[in-house]
Amino acid sequence: MSENYESFGRFASPARHGLSSQWAIARLMAGEAEPNSLLAYGNGRSYGDSCLNPRGLAVDMRDLNRILEFDAETGILRVEAGALLSDVIAQVAPRGCFPPAVPGTQHVTIGGAIANDVHGKNHHRRGTFGAHVRSFKLLRSDGRVRDCSRSQNPDLFAATIGGMGLTGLILSAEISMMRVTSVDVAERVTAFRTLDAYFELAEAADQDNEYAVAWIDQLATGYGFGRGLLLAGNHAETGRYEAPQKAARLSVPFTPPFTVLNQPFLKVFNTAYRLAKGRAAGTRISDFRSFFFPLDGVGNWNRLYGPRGLHQHQSVIPFEAAPQTIPAMLAATQKAGQGSFLTVLKRFGAVASPGILSFPRPGYTLTLDFPHRGERTLALLAELDRMTVAAGGAVNPYKDARMSEHTFAASFPQWRKLQALRDPAFSSGFWERTACRLARDDGHKVAAA
């Protein structure tokens, strides 16, 4: 198969060749996969190079997409790894259920959701996607399919959840859905003038609501610095259960020769968004798509960043450090002259993931995105990394295309556990850039000793 397998950020070099899942399964079952030659590719929604293997082939999982069984009484779903989250929602919603954790797009595969251990606006209550995975079937390059759960092959279970596809091919999974009163969301919008005001509101919002997330006007300065909107919600008591799939209302048909998301545009957009959304006083019923997946309404929106692509930086900062560190990070972006189109702040809770390399942990998570403008963008991202690590936090690997191995090690000190369980036939650009360099350094230190 010859296709452009690219990441959503479009900064990392794409993979040019791939295998269908059936061909890859046959090669693995026969024990014919060469070292570092494969990596599962879902729907390409990872922002960096964690979904790309520059030395090997992309295993296109989208043809392994059947929903195998759903028991509405128990809420247990069996599904193949290449099915999209949108397929799952369309299947379970009419029977009064919803996935307990969803990311900002429903165009992700189930295998990708497990491999990245994605999270949503309700981590404070439900934890990550991986916390609701009961079991999965994992094909390794020794030709064996292993049933993995908390009790069967628990080491592989923990390494695969959040393991970025490096332990083998996830073939299918069994996942628990949650009961909901409807798929619609009763949403309340609260404006805040400062980040201090947000921190005062955030904990109570988490206690009172299933979902909570803040939008920050990242370009606001002076008395407006740190202003934003807190969006909180619960599934509506009365509303719809049907969730038919819909095509995007709009689409960006081509990549412009330069980014259109410049500071004048962003200032106008931020002002318009703040005024329009902030006028929605009280509680309103919001369609689940606009609440959970607002950018899915615009197809190929990542093209707006221009031909050089985009970077998304997501960090998590411990509770005690967040009130000082997060304003400093926002100030650093302004000082660097960089505008973030989507700036999101939310609170992670204490619900533990079974995954070794799961990103969420107690604290506040800040997400920023920037068009790639060369060295000055990379310098800003490195500074945001430094501030994150200094605060005792972590940088999200599946949003990344350039973090150093030292930032990765500081963010994920248990990386060696995944390296020990990584399937030798599977690798990625991210893993080569970070963990493999660290492993070589370990080897050099041993040899020197």
C-alpha positions as CSV (number, residue, x, y, z in Angstrom):
1,M,0.0,0.0,0.0
2,S,1.3,3.4,-0.9
3,E,-0.3,6.3,0.9
4,N,0.7,9.4,2.9
5,Y,0.4,8.3,6.5
6,E,0.9,11.6,8.3
7,S,0.3,12.8,11.8
8,F,-2.3,15.4,12.5
9,G,0.3,18.1,13.3
10,R,1.8,17.6,9.8
11,F,5.2,18.6,11.1
12,A,6.8,15.1,11.3
13,S,7.8,13.5,8.1
14,P,5.0,11.2,6.9
15,A,5.3,7.5,6.2
16,R,4.9,6.6,2.6
17,H,4.2,2.9,2.7
18,G,1.9,0.7,4.6
19,L,0.4,-2.7,5.1
20,S,-3.3,-3.6,5.5
21,S,-4.0,-5.1,8.9
22,Q,-4.6,-8.5,7.4
23,W,-1.2,-8.6,5.7
24,A,0.5,-7.5,8.9
25,I,-1.4,-10.1,10.9
26,A,-0.3,-12.8,8.5
27,R,3.3,-11.6,8.6
28,L,3.3,-11.5,12.4
29,M,1.6,-14.9,12.7
30,A,4.3,-16.4,10.5
31,G,7.0,-14.8,12.6
32,E,8.3,-12.9,9.6
33,A,8.3,-9.4,10.9
34,E,11.8,-7.8,10.9
35,P,13.1,-5.7,13.9
36,N,11.6,-2.2,14.1
37,S,9.7,-2.7,10.9
38,L,6.1,-2.0,12.0
39,L,3.8,0.3,13.8
40,A,0.0,0.3,14.0
41,Y,-1.6,3.4,12.3
42,G,-5.2,4.2,13.3
43,N,-6.8,7.4,12.0
44,G,-3.8,9.7,12.2
45,R,-5.1,12.0,15.0
46,S,-1.8,11.9,17.1
47,Y,-0.1,15.3,16.6
48,G,3.5,14.2,16.5
49,D,5.6,11.2,15.5
50,S,4.3,8.7,18.0
51,C,2.1,7.3,15.3
52,L,4.8,7.1,12.6
53,N,7.7,4.7,12.0
54,P,10.2,6.3,9.6
55,R,12.2,3.1,9.3
56,G,9.3,0.8,8.7
57,L,5.7,0.3,7.5
58,A,2.4,1.7,8.8
59,V,-0.1,-1.0,9.6
60,D,-3.3,0.5,8.5
61,M,-5.8,-0.7,11.1
62,R,-8.9,1.0,9.6
63,D,-10.1,-2.2,7.8
64,L,-10.3,-4.1,11.2
65,N,-13.3,-2.1,12.2
66,R,-16.2,-4.3,13.3
67,I,-18.3,-3.8,16.4
68,L,-18.5,-7.4,17.6
69,E,-21.0,-7.3,20.4
70,F,-22.7,-4.9,22.8
71,D,-24.6,-5.9,25.9
72,A,-26.7,-2.9,27.0
73,E,-27.5,-4.5,30.3
74,T,-23.9,-4.8,31.4
75,G,-22.6,-1.9,29.2
76,I,-19.8,-4.2,27.9
77,L,-18.7,-3.6,24.3
78,R,-16.5,-5.9,22.2
79,V,-15.0,-4.1,19.3
80,E,-12.1,-4.5,16.8
81,A,-9.3,-2.0,17.2
82,G,-9.8,-0.1,13.9
83,A,-13.4,0.9,14.7
84,L,-13.8,4.7,15.2
85,L,-15.1,6.2,18.4
86,S,-17.9,7.7,16.3
87,D,-18.9,4.2,15.3
88,V,-19.0,3.2,18.9
89,I,-21.1,6.2,20.0
90,A,-23.6,5.6,17.2
91,Q,-23.9,2.0,18.3
92,V,-24.2,2.4,22.1
93,A,-26.0,5.8,22.5
94,P,-29.5,4.6,21.3
95,R,-29.3,2.0,24.1
96,G,-28.6,4.6,26.8
97,C,-24.8,4.4,27.0
98,F,-21.8,6.5,26.2
99,P,-18.0,6.0,26.4
100,P,-16.8,7.0,29.9
101,A,-13.9,9.0,28.5
102,V,-13.6,10.7,25.1
103,P,-10.9,12.9,23.7
104,G,-11.5,16.1,21.7
105,T,-12.4,14.2,18.5
106,Q,-14.5,11.2,17.8
107,H,-12.4,10.4,14.7
108,V,-9.9,8.2,16.7
109,T,-9.8,4.4,16.5
110,I,-10.4,2.3,19.6
111,G,-6.8,0.9,19.3
112,G,-5.5,4.4,19.2
113,A,-7.5,5.4,22.2
114,I,-6.0,2.5,24.2
115,A,-2.5,3.0,22.9
116,N,-2.5,6.7,23.8
117,D,-4.7,6.2,26.9
118,V,-6.7,9.3,25.9
119,H,-8.6,11.4,28.4
120,G,-11.6,13.8,28.3
121,K,-13.3,16.6,30.2
122,N,-14.2,14.2,33.1
123,H,-10.9,12.8,34.2
124,H,-11.7,13.9,37.7
125,R,-14.5,11.4,37.8
126,R,-13.8,8.6,35.3
127,G,-10.0,8.7,34.7
128,T,-8.6,7.8,31.3
129,F,-10.0,5.6,28.5
130,G,-7.7,2.8,29.7
131,A,-9.3,2.7,33.1
132,H,-12.4,1.3,31.4
133,V,-10.7,-1.3,29.2
134,R,-11.5,-4.8,30.6
135,S,-9.3,-6.8,28.2
136,F,-7.8,-6.9,24.7
137,K,-6.2,-9.3,22.3
138,L,-2.6,-8.5,21.5
139,L,-0.7,-10.0,18.6
140,R,3.1,-10.1,19.1
141,S,5.9,-10.8,16.6
142,D,6.4,-14.3,18.0
143,G,3.1,-15.2,16.3
144,R,1.1,-15.6,19.5
145,V,-2.1,-13.8,20.4
146,R,-2.2,-12.9,24.0
147,D,-5.4,-12.2,26.1
148,C,-4.4,-9.2,28.2
149,S,-6.3,-7.9,31.3
150,R,-5.5,-7.0,34.9
151,S,-5.4,-10.7,35.7
152,Q,-4.0,-12.2,32.4
153,N,-0.7,-11.0,31.2
154,P,-1.0,-8.0,33.5
155,D,2.5,-6.6,32.6
156,L,1.6,-6.4,28.9
157,F,-1.8,-5.0,29.8
158,A,-0.2,-2.2,31.7
159,A,2.5,-1.6,29.0
160,T,0.0,-1.5,26.1
161,I,-2.4,1.0,27.7
162,G,-0.6,4.3,27.0
163,G,2.2,2.3,25.3
164,M,1.8,4.1,21.9
165,G,1.5,0.9,19.9
166,L,4.9,-0.5,20.8
167,T,3.9,-3.8,22.4
168,G,2.3,-5.3,19.3
169,L,-1.0,-5.1,17.4
170,I,-4.2,-4.7,19.4
171,L,-6.7,-6.8,17.5
172,S,-9.9,-6.2,19.6
173,A,-10.9,-5.0,23.0
174,E,-13.6,-5.3,25.6
175,I,-14.6,-2.0,27.1
176,S,-17.1,-0.8,29.7
177,M,-19.5,1.9,28.7
178,M,-21.4,4.1,31.1
179,R,-25.1,4.7,31.5
180,V,-26.3,8.2,30.6
181,T,-29.7,9.9,30.7
182,S,-29.1,11.2,27.2
183,V,-26.2,12.0,24.9
184,D,-27.0,15.8,25.1
185,V,-25.3,17.8,27.7
186,A,-26.7,20.4,30.1
187,E,-23.9,23.0,29.8
188,R,-23.3,26.0,32.1
189,V,-20.8,28.7,31.0
190,T,-19.1,30.9,33.7
191,A,-16.8,33.8,32.7
192,F,-13.7,34.5,34.8
193,R,-11.5,37.6,34.7
194,T,-8.2,36.1,36.0
195,L,-6.5,32.7,36.4
196,D,-6.7,33.1,40.2
197,A,-10.5,33.3,39.8
198,Y,-10.4,30.1,37.6
199,F,-8.4,28.2,40.2
200,E,-11.0,29.2,42.8
201,L,-13.8,27.9,40.6
202,A,-12.2,24.7,39.2
203,E,-12.4,22.3,42.2
204,A,-16.1,23.1,42.9
205,A,-16.9,22.7,39.2
206,D,-15.3,19.2,39.3
207,Q,-17.3,18.3,42.4
208,D,-20.6,19.4,40.9
209,N,-20.2,18.3,37.3
210,E,-19.4,15.2,35.2
211,Y,-17.5,17.5,32.8
212,A,-15.5,20.7,33.2
213,V,-13.0,22.5,31.0
214,A,-11.8,26.1,30.6
215,W,-11.1,28.1,27.5
216,I,-8.4,30.8,28.0
217,D,-8.0,34.0,25.9
218,Q,-4.3,33.4,25.5
219,L,-3.6,36.7,23.8
220,A,-5.3,38.9,26.3
221,T,-2.9,41.3,28.1
222,G,-3.0,43.8,31.0
223,Y,-6.1,43.6,33.0
224,G,-7.5,40.9,30.6
225,F,-4.5,38.5,31.2
226,G,-5.8,35.0,32.1
227,R,-9.5,35.7,31.4
228,G,-11.6,32.9,30.0
229,L,-14.7,30.8,30.2
230,L,-15.4,27.7,32.4
231,L,-17.6,25.2,30.6
232,A,-19.2,22.6,32.9
233,G,-21.8,20.1,32.2
234,N,-23.7,16.9,32.9
235,H,-25.7,14.6,30.6
236,A,-29.2,16.1,30.3
237,E,-32.0,14.5,32.2
238,T,-34.2,14.7,29.1
239,G,-32.7,14.6,25.6
240,R,-31.8,12.5,22.7
241,Y,-30.3,9.0,22.7
242,E,-29.7,8.8,18.9
243,A,-26.3,9.8,17.7
244,P,-26.2,9.3,13.9
245,Q,-22.9,10.0,12.3
246,K,-22.8,13.3,10.4
247,A,-20.3,14.7,7.9
248,A,-18.4,17.9,8.8
249,R,-20.5,21.0,8.1
250,L,-17.4,22.8,6.7
251,S,-14.1,21.7,5.4
252,V,-10.7,23.3,4.5
253,P,-10.2,22.1,0.9
254,F,-6.5,22.8,0.6
255,T,-3.5,23.9,2.6
256,P,-2.9,27.7,2.2
257,P,0.7,28.8,1.4
258,F,1.0,30.4,4.9
259,T,-0.8,30.1,8.2
260,V,-4.0,32.1,8.4
261,L,-4.0,31.8,12.2
262,N,-2.0,34.9,12.8
263,Q,-2.3,37.2,15.8
264,P,-4.8,39.7,14.3
265,F,-7.1,36.8,13.3
266,L,-6.7,35.2,16.7
267,K,-7.5,38.3,18.6
268,V,-10.7,38.8,16.6
269,F,-11.6,35.2,17.0
270,N,-10.9,35.1,20.8
271,T,-13.0,38.2,21.3
272,A,-15.9,36.9,19.2
273,Y,-15.8,33.5,20.9
274,R,-15.7,35.0,24.4
275,L,-18.6,37.3,23.8
276,A,-20.7,34.8,22.0
277,K,-20.2,31.9,24.4
278,G,-20.2,34.2,27.5
279,R,-23.7,35.5,26.6
280,A,-25.1,32.0,27.2
281,A,-26.1,32.7,30.8
282,G,-27.6,29.9,32.9
283,T,-27.8,26.3,31.7
284,R,-28.4,25.4,28.1
285,I,-28.8,22.0,26.4
286,S,-25.9,21.4,24.1
287,D,-25.6,18.8,21.3
288,F,-23.0,16.2,22.3
289,R,-20.9,16.9,19.2
290,S,-20.6,20.6,19.9
291,F,-19.7,20.0,23.6
292,F,-17.2,17.1,23.2
293,F,-16.0,17.5,19.6
294,P,-16.4,21.1,18.5
295,L,-13.6,21.0,15.9
296,D,-15.0,17.9,14.2
297,G,-17.4,20.2,12.6
298,V,-14.6,21.6,10.3
299,G,-13.0,18.9,8.2
300,N,-9.2,19.1,7.8
301,W,-8.9,22.1,10.1
302,N,-5.3,21.4,10.7
303,R,-4.6,22.7,7.2
304,L,-5.2,26.2,8.5
305,Y,-1.8,26.2,10.1
306,G,-0.1,26.2,6.7
307,P,2.3,24.0,4.9
308,R,4.8,23.8,7.9
309,G,2.3,22.2,10.2
310,L,1.5,22.8,13.8
311,H,2.7,21.9,17.3
312,Q,0.4,21.1,20.2
313,H,2.0,21.4,23.6
314,Q,0.1,19.7,26.5
315,S,1.5,19.7,30.0
316,V,0.3,18.6,33.4
317,I,1.4,20.7,36.4
318,P,0.9,19.5,40.0
319,F,-1.8,21.2,42.0
320,E,0.6,23.1,44.3
321,A,2.7,24.5,41.5
322,A,-0.1,25.3,39.0
323,P,-1.1,28.8,40.2
324,Q,2.4,30.0,39.7
325,T,3.6,27.9,36.7
326,I,0.6,28.2,34.4
327,P,0.5,32.0,34.3
328,A,4.2,32.0,33.7
329,M,3.8,29.6,30.8
330,L,1.1,31.8,29.2
331,A,3.3,34.9,29.7
332,A,6.2,33.0,28.0
333,T,4.0,32.4,24.9
334,Q,3.1,36.1,24.8
335,K,6.7,37.2,25.2
336,A,7.7,34.8,22.3
337,G,5.1,36.5,20.1
338,Q,3.2,33.2,19.6
339,G,-0.5,33.0,19.4
340,S,-2.4,29.8,20.4
341,F,-5.6,29.1,18.5
342,L,-6.9,26.6,21.1
343,T,-5.9,27.2,24.7
344,V,-7.5,24.8,27.1
345,L,-7.1,24.4,30.9
346,K,-8.6,21.6,32.9
347,R,-8.2,19.7,36.1
348,F,-7.0,16.1,36.3
349,G,-8.1,14.0,39.3
350,A,-6.7,11.1,41.2
351,V,-8.4,8.2,39.3
352,A,-5.4,6.0,38.5
353,S,-4.8,4.5,35.0
354,P,-3.6,0.9,34.7
355,G,-1.1,2.1,32.1
356,I,2.6,2.5,32.8
357,L,3.1,5.5,30.6
358,S,-0.3,7.2,31.0
359,F,0.0,11.0,30.8
360,P,-2.7,12.2,33.2
361,R,-1.9,12.6,36.9
362,P,-3.3,14.9,39.6
363,G,-2.9,18.5,38.6
364,Y,-3.9,21.0,36.0
365,T,-3.3,20.4,32.3
366,L,-2.7,23.2,29.9
367,T,-2.9,22.7,26.1
368,L,-1.6,25.2,23.6
369,D,-1.1,25.0,19.8
370,F,1.1,27.0,17.5
371,P,1.9,27.1,13.8
372,H,5.4,26.0,13.1
373,R,7.5,29.1,12.5
374,G,10.9,27.6,12.7
375,E,13.4,28.0,15.5
376,R,11.5,30.5,17.5
377,T,8.6,28.1,17.8
378,L,10.9,25.3,18.8
379,A,12.7,27.5,21.3
380,L,9.3,28.4,23.0
381,L,8.3,24.8,23.1
382,A,11.6,23.9,24.8
383,E,11.1,26.6,27.3
384,L,7.6,25.3,28.1
385,D,9.1,21.9,28.5
386,R,11.7,23.3,30.9
387,M,9.0,25.1,33.0
388,T,6.9,21.9,33.1
389,V,9.7,19.7,34.3
390,A,10.9,22.3,36.9
391,A,7.4,22.3,38.3
392,G,7.4,18.5,38.7
393,G,5.0,18.0,35.8
394,A,5.0,16.1,32.5
395,V,4.7,16.7,28.7
396,N,2.2,14.6,26.7
397,P,4.1,12.3,24.3
398,Y,1.3,11.7,21.8
399,K,0.9,15.5,21.3
400,D,4.7,15.9,20.6
401,A,7.0,15.9,17.7
402,R,10.2,17.3,19.1
403,M,10.7,16.9,22.9
404,S,14.2,15.9,24.1
405,E,14.9,12.5,25.6
406,H,15.6,14.3,28.9
407,T,12.2,15.9,29.0
408,F,10.7,12.5,28.3
409,A,12.7,10.8,31.0
410,A,11.7,13.4,33.5
411,S,8.1,13.2,32.5
412,F,8.0,9.4,32.5
413,P,10.6,7.9,34.8
414,Q,9.1,4.4,34.3
415,W,9.9,4.4,30.6
416,R,12.3,1.4,31.0
417,K,9.4,-0.8,31.9
418,L,7.9,-0.2,28.5
419,Q,11.2,-0.6,26.8
420,A,11.6,-4.0,28.4
421,L,8.2,-5.1,27.1
422,R,8.3,-3.4,23.7
423,D,7.8,-5.9,20.9
424,P,11.1,-6.0,18.9
425,A,9.2,-5.6,15.6
426,F,7.6,-2.4,16.6
427,S,9.0,1.1,16.8
428,S,8.2,4.8,16.2
429,G,9.9,8.0,15.4
430,F,9.1,9.2,18.9
431,W,10.5,6.2,20.6
432,E,13.7,6.3,18.5
433,R,14.1,10.0,19.3
434,T,13.6,9.6,23.1
435,A,13.7,6.2,24.8
436,C,16.2,4.6,22.4
437,R,18.6,7.5,22.9
438,L,18.2,7.1,26.6
439,A,18.8,3.3,26.3
440,R,22.0,3.9,24.4
441,D,23.1,6.3,27.1
442,D,22.4,3.6,29.7
443,G,24.5,1.2,27.7
444,H,27.4,3.7,27.4
445,K,27.3,4.3,31.2
446,V,27.4,0.5,31.9
447,A,30.3,0.1,29.5
448,A,32.2,3.0,31.0
449,A,31.7,1.6,34.5
